[in-house]
Amino acid sequence: RIRGGDATFPTRDGLVLSGRQILPGLLALALAVAAVGHALWSAWVEGWTYDESYHLQWSERFLDTGITERASQERFNSKTPIMLPSVLARKAALAAGVSDARALRFAARAPGALWLALLLGTIHVATRRWVSPGAAAVATSAAALDPNLVAHASLATSDMAFAFATLATLAAALSLWLRPSLGASARLGAALGLAFVAKVSAVLLLPGVAALPLLVPREPTEASARRRLTWTAVALLVAWAVVGGAYLFREMDRPLSELGLRWGLFSRVARALPGLTLPVPAAFLTALDASMASERREYNVIILGSQHPTGVWYYFAVLWLVKTPLLLLAAEVAGLVRAAREAAVRRNALVRLLAWNLGVTLAYFSLFFHPQVGYRYVLMAVPMAYMVAAAGLATLPWRRPWTLLAALVVLVSIAEDVAYVGDPLAFTNLAVQPKRLAYRLLADSNIDWGQNREDVGDLLAEREWTRAAVNPVHIKPGRNVIDLNLVAGVGDFEQYRWVRENLAPRGHLAHTWLWYDVDDETFNRFLYEARRRFPTPLDAETCPPSLDYTLVQNGGETAFSLLKNPAQGEMRVTCVIARRETDVGLRVGKGSVGVGTFTAPGQCRASTLVEGEEAWWRLEPGTHAFCLVMVPNRRAWLPYRLEAAWAVAGWSARFNVRPARPEPTPPPPEATSPRSSSPPRPPAG
């Protein structure tokens, strides 16, 4: 039977999984335990991802000092105290004498597995209560088989906590609406408060819950309305207490004018009412403000090999299709279709609430959200979709063919998951073949969030690839091993465009490193098509013929060095005169330097070369200007040393390297004013 509000609706031929059969429940429990175990194992073996350190740094600083500012680091914009359990777990490990870096990382990540366990438990309890025991087993099993939930449960980030808080909020809201009570009110307040502590995306829960009177209409009476309003007010008070407590009730009375708010709505209110104070922590407001302000800018969104600066409507749909185990995806689609067709399912209160929130979430993130840089932003929608689909599948009759199909779905999904044990972040389903070309479909945190960057040395050593070029500024002759996101264009869409359009990797290492073998013919074609440079009027203006040029023959070099720590943004100009088509390259022996070409007078588009790297161009005859951007030591007291050389391959070329701005010439002695400590000069004559 499928429950609809307080009533139950009989279904045709019963359920696939009846409440009398314990095997489906045991299977769901086993899969849930395996999912939590996989999350813990991945937390142990995966390297740090790019975002985790910012979550932990902000929360640890907040705990130790109370500082909540976000302006010093852009990635602090949306960080919240939801990571305090991770910080405390790490501190507890340190206090217990743990010093191993991997063990400390595991301690910081372990709370994520707890959030996953709570999420799976909430899925089962809510679906069993408002749909059926069979649907509960299906929904829990499906969520446990989804590698995306496991992946984010293995990290020290806020996504899994928010997924749990979202579902807990919806379940508690439905409970309060159907049977108002103090317990339901407290649960709703705690869950909603936790959601707002986890992520500012919790604002979407407000319209998601507010629609309950329309989704699940009840017979209104004055007493019932008063009771619901009273307990709702209590829930909001509890939510306020949870948010305030998470921020340790700090800075609860700061005027808006002191917060440096940037988002349009907040900044306008702050200007109109500068003395206004809101009874919430200042850090809570600045998180919401910073997130909304940064959300409106452009991002390097990559999907299906194309770039979309403000996102694209099908981004999350594509990720759902390629990051869900294939047969599990088919079962989910079948369940969603059946849920839409079955009247009993459509009338179900939980199904209606979940479907509405799915629509709100996907509409916002697909149509209005600019930073579409990861499936994690809609992670909370994954269990909701499984629960709706499970309600549809639970109306199927208990017959042998359906049982065999269900077993096949489970077994194939397990096999897909096993292929990514220890690295569920990189998961793509069986439809994505070959795996070395997955970057043509998706990129960024959907497959490579830096979790394997610490292992590249070991991966190369295992294969004895001692001479491979790792993340070169452009491909080089020989073996090149390149981070998947660099190839896909996440950082700089143009850097590896030619590689994407003309070459295919020979293979991958741990799904996130791609390797290419580049022969001389391919490299020659690359230089001609991607690194060919023609003289420009700006080059002639920057490099007059009156400069003192040094002739460098084919195969030769002209070296230059800098031993004084440069100022930030300090620049050198290299002028090159090529009489015939020739190749020139910059090699860095020690230190690092940015090298590129001028886009306007004094403006340089440069790529940074570090020790041992080189960059080449194919020059057409004429005068060419290159810019060298100095990279100072972060610690000015450390000794600085830059050693580099311009090399020539082909015909000879002439070089001149000089400061972008001529150093001032000291005035002659007679032009200087006497110092107070200097003896007076004798009179002339």
C-alpha positions in Angstrom: 0.0 0.0 0.0 1.1 3.6 -0.8 0.2 6.1 1.9 -1.2 9.4 0.9 -1.3 11.8 3.9 -3.1 10.0 6.6 -4.9 7.6 4.2 -3.6 4.6 2.4 -4.3 3.6 -1.2 -4.3 0.0 -2.4 -2.1 -0.7 -5.4 -2.5 -3.2 -8.2 -1.2 -6.7 -7.2 0.6 -5.5 -4.0 4.2 -4.3 -3.7 7.4 -5.5 -5.2 8.8 -5.6 -1.6 6.2 -6.2 1.0 6.7 -5.4 4.7 6.6 -9.1 5.6 9.8 -9.9 3.7 13.0 -9.1 5.6 15.5 -9.7 2.8 15.1 -6.3 1.1 15.5 -4.5 4.4 18.6 -6.5 5.2 20.0 -5.8 1.7 19.4 -2.1 2.2 21.2 -2.2 5.6 24.1 -4.1 4.1 24.4 -1.6 1.2 24.2 1.3 3.6 27.0 -0.1 5.8 29.1 -0.7 2.7 28.5 2.9 1.6 29.6 4.3 4.9 32.6 1.9 4.9 33.6 3.0 1.4 33.4 6.7 2.5 35.7 6.0 5.4 38.2 4.1 3.2 38.2 6.9 0.6 38.7 9.4 3.4 41.8 7.5 4.3 43.4 7.0 0.9 42.4 10.2 -1.1 44.6 13.2 -1.1 43.4 16.6 0.0 41.0 18.3 -2.5 41.2 22.0 -3.3 38.4 23.2 -1.1 38.9 21.3 2.1 41.7 23.3 3.5 39.6 26.5 3.2 36.7 24.9 5.1 39.0 23.8 7.9 41.1 27.0 8.1 38.0 29.3 8.4 36.4 27.1 11.0 39.5 26.6 13.1 40.3 30.3 13.0 36.8 31.0 14.1 36.9 28.5 16.9 40.3 29.7 18.2 40.0 33.4 17.7 36.4 34.3 16.9 37.6 35.9 13.6 34.9 35.6 10.9 36.2 37.9 8.1 36.0 36.6 4.5 37.7 39.3 2.5 41.3 38.0 2.9 40.6 34.9 0.8 37.9 34.5 -1.9 37.2 30.9 -1.0 36.2 32.0 2.6 33.1 33.5 1.1 30.7 30.7 1.9 32.5 28.9 4.7 30.5 28.1 7.8 30.8 26.5 11.3 29.4 23.2 10.0 33.1 22.1 9.8 33.6 22.6 13.6 33.1 18.8 14.2 35.9 18.2 11.7 38.2 20.7 13.4 37.4 19.3 16.9 38.0 15.7 15.6 41.4 16.8 14.3 42.3 18.6 17.5 41.3 15.5 19.5 43.5 13.4 17.4 46.4 15.8 18.0 45.7 15.8 21.7 45.8 12.0 21.7 49.3 12.1 20.2 48.5 11.4 16.6 51.1 13.0 14.3 50.7 11.1 11.1 49.4 13.5 8.4 47.2 10.9 6.8 45.6 10.0 10.2 44.9 13.6 11.0 43.3 14.1 7.6 41.2 11.1 8.2 40.1 12.5 11.6 39.0 15.7 9.9 37.0 13.8 7.3 35.4 11.2 9.5 32.3 13.3 10.4 31.3 13.2 6.7 30.7 9.4 7.0 28.5 10.1 10.0 26.4 12.6 7.9 26.0 9.9 5.3 24.8 7.4 7.8 22.3 9.9 9.2 21.1 10.7 5.6 20.6 7.0 4.8 18.7 6.5 8.0 16.5 9.5 7.3 15.7 8.2 3.9 14.6 4.9 5.3 12.6 6.3 8.2 10.8 9.0 6.2 10.0 6.7 3.2 8.8 3.9 5.4 6.6 6.2 7.4 4.9 8.0 4.6 5.2 5.6 1.6 5.8 2.0 2.4 8.4 -0.4 3.8 9.2 -1.6 0.3 9.8 1.9 -1.0 12.0 2.5 2.0 14.2 -0.4 1.1 14.4 0.6 -2.5 15.2 4.3 -1.7 17.8 3.4 0.9 19.5 0.9 -1.4 19.6 3.3 -4.3 21.1 6.1 -2.3 23.7 3.7 -0.8 24.7 2.6 -4.4 25.1 6.2 -5.6 28.9 7.0 -5.6 28.3 10.8 -5.5 26.9 10.6 -2.0 29.9 8.4 -0.9 32.3 10.7 -2.6 31.3 13.8 -0.7 30.9 11.9 2.5 34.6 11.1 2.3 35.6 14.8 2.3 35.8 17.6 4.9 33.3 19.8 3.2 29.7 20.9 3.9 27.8 19.2 1.1 26.9 15.9 2.8 25.9 17.7 6.0 23.6 19.9 4.0 22.1 17.0 2.1 21.1 15.4 5.4 19.8 18.7 6.9 17.7 19.3 3.8 16.0 16.0 3.9 15.6 16.1 7.7 14.0 19.6 7.3 11.4 18.3 4.8 10.6 15.2 6.8 10.1 17.3 10.0 8.1 19.9 8.2 5.7 17.3 6.8 5.4 15.7 10.3 4.6 19.1 11.8 2.0 19.9 9.1 0.2 16.6 9.4 0.4 16.2 13.2 1.5 19.4 15.0 3.4 18.7 18.2 6.3 20.0 20.3 8.5 17.1 19.1 7.9 17.8 15.4 8.4 21.5 16.0 11.8 20.9 17.7 12.9 18.6 15.0 12.0 21.1 12.3 13.8 23.9 14.0 16.9 21.8 14.6 17.0 20.6 11.0 16.3 24.0 9.5 18.9 25.6 11.7 21.4 23.0 10.8 20.7 23.5 7.1 21.4 27.2 7.4 24.6 26.5 9.4 25.7 24.2 6.6 25.1 26.2 3.4 23.4 29.4 2.4 21.5 27.4 -0.2 19.1 26.6 2.7 17.2 29.7 1.6 15.6 27.5 -1.0 14.0 25.4 1.8 11.8 28.4 2.7 9.6 28.3 -0.5 10.1 24.5 -0.4 8.3 24.2 3.0 6.0 27.2 2.6 4.1 25.4 -0.2 2.9 22.6 2.2 -0.6 24.1 2.5 -1.0 23.8 -1.2 0.7 20.5 -1.6 -1.0 18.7 1.3 -4.3 20.6 2.0 -5.9 20.0 5.3 -9.4 20.8 6.7 -8.8 24.2 8.3 -10.2 25.0 11.7 -9.4 27.9 13.9 -7.8 25.6 16.5 -5.7 23.6 14.1 -4.5 26.8 12.4 -3.6 28.3 15.7 -1.8 25.1 16.7 0.2 25.0 13.5 1.2 28.7 13.7 2.3 28.3 17.3 4.5 25.3 16.7 5.9 26.9 13.5 6.9 29.9 15.6 8.6 27.6 18.1 10.4 25.8 15.2 11.7 29.2 13.9 12.9 30.1 17.4 14.7 26.7 17.7 16.3 27.3 14.2 17.5 30.8 15.3 19.0 29.2 18.5 20.8 26.6 16.4 22.3 29.1 14.0 23.3 31.5 16.8 24.8 28.6 18.8 26.8 27.4 15.8 28.3 30.9 15.5 28.8 30.9 19.4 26.4 33.9 19.5 29.2 36.2 18.5 28.6 39.6 16.9 24.9 39.4 17.2 24.4 43.2 17.3 26.6 44.7 14.6 25.0 47.4 12.4 24.7 46.5 8.8 26.8 49.5 7.8 29.8 47.9 9.5 29.7 44.6 7.7 30.9 45.7 4.2 28.0 44.1 2.5 28.3 43.7 -1.3 25.2 42.0 -2.6 22.7 44.5 -4.2 19.8 43.9 -1.8 21.9 43.9 1.4 24.0 46.9 0.3 20.9 48.9 -0.5 19.4 48.1 2.9 22.6 49.0 4.7 22.8 52.3 2.9 19.2 53.1 3.7 19.3 51.9 7.3 23.0 52.1 8.3 22.2 51.6 12.0 20.0 48.6 11.5 21.0 45.5 13.4 19.6 42.0 12.8 19.4 39.4 15.7 21.6 37.0 13.8 25.4 36.5 13.9 27.3 38.9 11.6 29.2 36.0 10.0 25.9 34.4 9.0 24.9 37.5 7.1 28.3 38.0 5.5 28.3 34.3 4.3 24.9 34.9 2.6 26.0 38.3 1.2 29.4 37.0 -0.1 27.8 34.0 -1.7 25.1 36.0 -3.5 27.6 38.7 -4.6 30.1 36.2 -6.0 27.4 34.1 -7.6 26.6 36.8 -10.1 30.0 36.9 -11.8 31.3 34.7 -14.6 32.8 31.3 -14.1 34.7 28.9 -16.3 31.9 26.3 -16.5 32.9 23.4 -18.6 30.4 20.7 -19.8 30.5 18.6 -23.0 33.8 20.2 -23.9 32.3 23.7 -24.1 32.7 26.8 -22.0 29.7 28.6 -20.4 30.7 31.6 -18.4 27.3 32.0 -16.7 26.3 28.3 -16.7 23.9 26.4 -18.9 20.5 24.9 -18.3 21.5 21.2 -19.0 24.6 21.2 -16.8 23.3 19.2 -13.9 21.1 17.0 -16.2 24.3 15.8 -18.1 26.0 15.1 -14.8 23.1 13.1 -13.6 23.2 11.0 -16.8 26.9 10.2 -16.6 27.6 10.1 -12.9 24.8 7.7 -11.9 25.4 3.9 -12.2 23.9 3.0 -15.6 21.2 0.4 -14.5 20.5 2.4 -11.4 19.8 5.4 -13.6 17.5 3.3 -15.7 15.6 2.1 -12.7 15.4 5.6 -11.3 13.9 6.9 -14.6 11.4 4.1 -14.6 10.4 4.8 -11.1 10.0 8.6 -11.7 7.8 7.8 -14.8 5.7 5.4 -12.8 5.4 7.8 -9.9 4.1 10.4 -12.3 1.5 8.0 -13.8 0.2 6.4 -10.6 -2.6 8.4 -9.0 -1.9 6.9 -5.6 1.7 8.0 -5.7 0.9 11.4 -7.0 -1.4 11.9 -4.0 1.2 10.9 -1.5 2.2 13.7 0.8 5.9 13.0 1.0 6.1 12.5 -2.8 4.4 15.8 -3.4 6.7 17.6 -1.0 9.9 16.0 -2.5 8.8 16.6 -6.1 8.1 20.3 -5.4 11.5 20.8 -3.7 13.2 18.9 -6.5 11.6 21.3 -9.0 12.6 24.4 -7.0 16.2 23.2 -6.5 16.8 22.1 -10.1 15.1 25.2 -11.5 17.3 27.6 -9.5 20.6 25.8 -10.0 20.0 25.0 -13.7 18.5 28.4 -14.8 19.9 31.1 -12.5 23.0 29.7 -10.8 26.3 30.9 -12.4 29.0 28.9 -10.6 28.1 25.5 -12.1 31.4 23.9 -11.2 30.3 20.7 -9.5 27.5 18.2 -9.0 27.9 18.8 -5.3 25.7 21.9 -5.5 22.6 19.8 -6.1 23.8 16.8 -4.0 20.7 17.3 -1.7 18.5 16.6 -4.7 20.0 13.1 -5.3 18.2 11.3 -2.3 15.0 13.2 -3.0 14.9 11.9 -6.5 15.5 8.3 -5.3 12.7 8.5 -2.8 10.2 9.7 -5.4 11.4 7.0 -7.8 11.2 4.3 -5.1 7.6 5.3 -4.4 6.8 4.6 -8.1 8.8 1.3 -8.2 7.0 0.1 -5.0 3.8 -0.1 -7.0 5.1 -2.9 -9.2 3.8 -6.4 -8.6 5.8 -9.0 -6.7 6.9 -11.2 -9.6 10.0 -13.1 -10.5 11.1 -11.0 -13.6 11.1 -7.8 -11.5 13.0 -9.5 -8.8 15.7 -10.6 -11.2 15.9 -7.2 -12.7 16.3 -5.6 -9.3 19.1 -8.1 -8.5 20.8 -7.2 -11.8 20.6 -3.5 -11.0 22.2 -4.0 -7.6 25.0 -6.3 -8.9 25.9 -4.1 -11.9 25.8 -1.0 -9.8 28.1 -2.6 -7.2 30.5 -3.6 -10.0 30.6 0.0 -11.3 31.3 1.3 -7.8 34.0 -1.2 -7.1 36.0 0.1 -10.1 36.3 3.4 -8.2 36.9 2.2 -4.7 39.0 4.8 -3.0 38.3 7.5 -5.6 34.5 7.8 -5.9 34.9 11.5 -6.9 36.1 10.4 -10.3 33.2 8.1 -11.0 31.5 8.0 -14.4 29.2 5.2 -15.4 29.5 2.5 -18.0 28.2 4.7 -20.8 31.3 6.8 -20.6 33.8 4.9 -22.8 36.8 5.0 -23.1 37.5 6.5 -19.6 40.5 8.4 -20.9 38.1 10.6 -22.9 35.8 11.4 -19.9 37.1 15.0 -19.9 35.2 15.6 -23.1 32.0 15.3 -21.1 32.7 16.7 -17.7 35.5 18.2 -15.6 36.2 20.1 -12.4 35.1 18.7 -9.1 32.9 16.2 -11.0 35.9 14.1 -11.7 39.1 15.8 -10.6 39.1 17.9 -7.4 42.8 17.5 -6.8 42.4 14.3 -4.9 45.2 12.6 -6.8 47.7 15.4 -7.2 49.8 14.3 -4.3 50.1 10.8 -5.9 51.4 11.8 -9.3 55.1 11.2 -8.3 54.3 7.6 -7.2 52.2 7.0 -10.3 55.1 8.0 -12.5 57.6 6.0 -10.4 55.6 2.9 -10.7 55.9 3.1 -14.5 59.5 4.4 -14.5 58.4 7.5 -16.4 61.2 9.5 -15.0 61.5 11.9 -18.0 57.8 12.6 -18.5 56.8 16.3 -18.5 54.2 16.9 -15.9 51.8 19.8 -16.5 54.0 21.6 -19.0 52.9 25.1 -20.0 52.3 23.5 -23.4 53.0 20.0 -24.8 56.6 19.0 -25.5 58.2 16.3 -27.5 58.1 13.0 -25.6 55.7 11.9 -22.9 53.4 14.5 -21.3 51.4 13.8 -18.2 48.7 16.5 -17.7 46.0 17.1 -15.1 42.6 16.4 -16.5 41.3 19.8 -15.6 44.1 21.6 -17.4 43.3 19.6 -20.6 39.6 20.3 -20.2 40.3 24.0 -19.8 39.0 24.6 -16.3 41.8 27.0 -15.3 42.6 28.5 -18.8 40.3 27.4 -21.5 42.8 28.4 -24.2 46.0 26.8 -22.8 45.3 23.3 -24.1 42.7 24.0 -26.7 44.9 22.7 -29.5 45.5 19.5 -27.6 41.7 19.0 -27.0 40.9 19.6 -30.7 43.8 17.6 -32.3 45.0 14.9 -29.9 43.6 12.1 -27.8 45.4 10.9 -24.7 47.0 7.4 -24.8 45.6 6.6 -21.4 44.9 7.9 -17.9 46.4 7.5 -14.5 43.9 7.3 -11.6 41.3 8.8 -13.9 42.6 12.4 -13.2 45.9 12.4 -15.1 46.0 12.1 -18.9 49.2 11.1 -20.8 50.2 11.8 -24.3 53.2 10.7 -26.5 54.2 13.6 -28.7 56.5 12.9 -31.6 58.6 15.5 -33.4 56.1 15.8 -36.3 53.2 16.4 -33.9 55.2 19.0 -32.0 56.2 20.8 -35.2 52.5 20.9 -36.3 51.6 22.2 -32.8 54.1 25.1 -33.1 52.9 26.0 -36.5 49.2 25.9 -35.7 49.1 27.0 -32.0 52.3 28.9 -31.2 52.9 30.7 -34.5 53.4 34.4 -34.0 53.4 37.4 -36.4 54.9 40.8 -35.6 52.4 43.5 -34.5 52.6 47.3 -34.4 52.8 47.1 -30.6 55.9 44.9 -31.0 57.6 47.5 -33.2 56.6 50.3 -30.7 58.0 48.3 -27.8 61.2 47.2 -29.5 62.9 50.0 -31.5 65.8 49.1 -33.8 68.1 51.3 -31.8 68.4 48.8 -29.0 71.6 46.8 -28.4 70.8 43.3 -29.7 72.8 40.1 -29.1 73.0 37.6 -32.0 72.2 34.0 -31.1 72.8 31.2 -33.6 70.8 28.1 -34.2 71.1 25.8 -31.2 72.5 28.6 -29.0 71.2 30.5 -25.9 71.5 33.9 -24.3 71.2 33.7 -20.6 70.0 36.3 -18.1 69.7 36.3 -14.3 68.3 38.3 -11.4 69.7 38.1 -7.9 67.6 40.8 -6.1 64.1 40.1 -4.9 61.9 42.0 -7.4 58.9 44.1 -6.6 55.4 42.6 -7.1 54.5 43.0 -10.8 58.0 44.0 -11.8 58.5 43.2 -15.5 61.3 42.7 -18.1 60.9 43.1 -21.9 62.6 40.7 -24.3 62.9 42.0 -27.9 63.6 39.4 -30.6 64.4 40.1 -34.3 63.9 37.1 -36.6 65.1 37.4 -40.2 63.5 34.2 -41.2 61.0 31.8 -39.6 62.5 30.4 -36.5 61.7 28.9 -33.1 62.6 30.7 -29.8 62.0 29.4 -26.3 62.6 30.4 -22.7 64.1 27.9 -20.4 64.1 28.4 -16.6 67.1 26.9 -14.7 66.3 28.3 -11.2 63.4 30.2 -9.8 60.2 31.0 -11.6 59.1 33.7 -14.0 56.0 34.5 -16.0 56.4 34.8 -19.8 54.0 35.9 -22.5 53.2 38.6 -24.9 51.8 42.1 -24.6 48.1 42.7 -25.1 48.4 46.5 -24.6 51.2 48.8 -23.6 52.3 47.6 -20.1 49.8 44.8 -20.0 51.1 41.2 -20.3 49.3 37.9 -20.7 51.8 35.5 -19.2 52.1 31.8 -18.1 54.4 31.0 -15.2 57.4 28.8 -15.8 59.1 27.1 -12.8 62.5 25.5 -12.6 63.1 23.0 -15.4 60.2 24.2 -17.6 60.3 25.9 -21.0 58.0 27.6 -23.5 58.4 27.9 -27.3 57.1 30.0 -30.1 57.4 29.9 -33.8 58.2 33.4 -35.0 57.5 34.8 -38.5 60.2 37.2 -39.8 60.2 40.6 -38.0 60.4 42.1 -34.5 58.7 40.5 -31.6 58.2 41.7 -28.0 57.8 39.3 -25.1 57.1 40.2 -21.5 58.7 38.6 -18.4 56.9 39.0 -15.2 59.1 38.6 -12.1 57.8 36.3 -9.3 59.1 37.7 -6.0 59.7 35.5 -2.9 56.7 35.5 -0.6 59.2 35.9 2.2 61.3 38.8 1.3 64.2 37.9 3.6 64.9 34.6 1.6 67.6 34.8 -1.0 66.3 35.3 -4.5 67.7 33.8 -7.6 66.4 33.6 -11.2 68.4 32.0 -13.9 66.9 31.6 -17.4 67.9 31.6 -21.0 66.4 32.3 -24.4 67.1 29.5 -26.8 67.0 29.4 -30.6 66.1 26.5 -32.9 66.2 27.1 -36.7 67.6 30.3 -38.0 69.5 32.8 -35.9 67.8 35.6 -34.0 68.8 38.8 -32.1 67.8 39.4 -28.5 67.6 42.3 -26.1 66.4 41.9 -22.5 65.8 45.0 -20.5 63.6 46.3 -17.7 60.1 47.4 -18.8 60.8 50.8 -17.3 64.3 52.1 -17.5 66.0 52.4 -14.1 66.5 56.0 -13.0 69.9 57.4 -13.7 71.4 59.1 -10.6 72.0 62.8 -11.0 75.6 64.2 -11.3 77.2 65.2 -8.0 77.0 68.9 -8.7 73.2 68.6 -9.0 72.6 67.0 -5.6 71.8 69.1 -2.6 74.4 68.9 0.2 73.3 66.7 3.1 73.2 68.2 6.6 76.0 65.8 7.6 78.2 66.7 4.6 80.9 69.3 4.9 80.2 72.4 2.7 81.7 72.4 -0.8 84.5 74.9 -1.4 83.5 77.8 -3.6 84.2 77.4 -7.3 87.4 79.0 -8.6 
